[in-house]
Amino acid sequence: MIGSVTGHDALSTPGQSKSSIAARAARLWYAERSSAAALRFMRELDHAIAQITESPHRWPEHLHGTRRYRLDRFPYLIVYREQNDRVQVIACQHGHRRPGYWRDRLHP
């Protein structure tokens, strides 16, 4: 799940989040090539969200007050920020395409 979180339940994204849509599009892209690759992508994404939720300060600062988590086996970053006691996932960004395209999501 992509969004905002407090503890293990504190992950948030606004509405049908753009980060969720991007993650779904990536999964579909992998699924067209290999169902096993799509499954591995989703497992790694779930693992990333769990790691971020457990210890949000562990990963490096990124742009505009965000942090980033780089997936190990796939060229994707999870861009997130902490707000109060929640973690907000801003983007599931391909690591080699359109860096920073998500900046407008930082301001409501």
KATAPE-V472878 format. One record per run of one state. SS is the DSSP state (a for helix, b for strand, c for the rest). FROM is the first residue (numbers start at 1). TO is the last residue. Records with the same first field share a line. If there is no record, write none. Layout:
# KATAPE-V472878
SS = FROM-TO  FROM-TO
This chain:
# KATAPE-V472878
c = 1-3  6-6  10-10  13-17  34-34  55-55  59-60  62-66  71-75  84-85  95-102  107-108
b = 4-5  11-12  61-61  67-70  76-83  86-94
a = 7-9  18-33  35-54  56-58  103-106
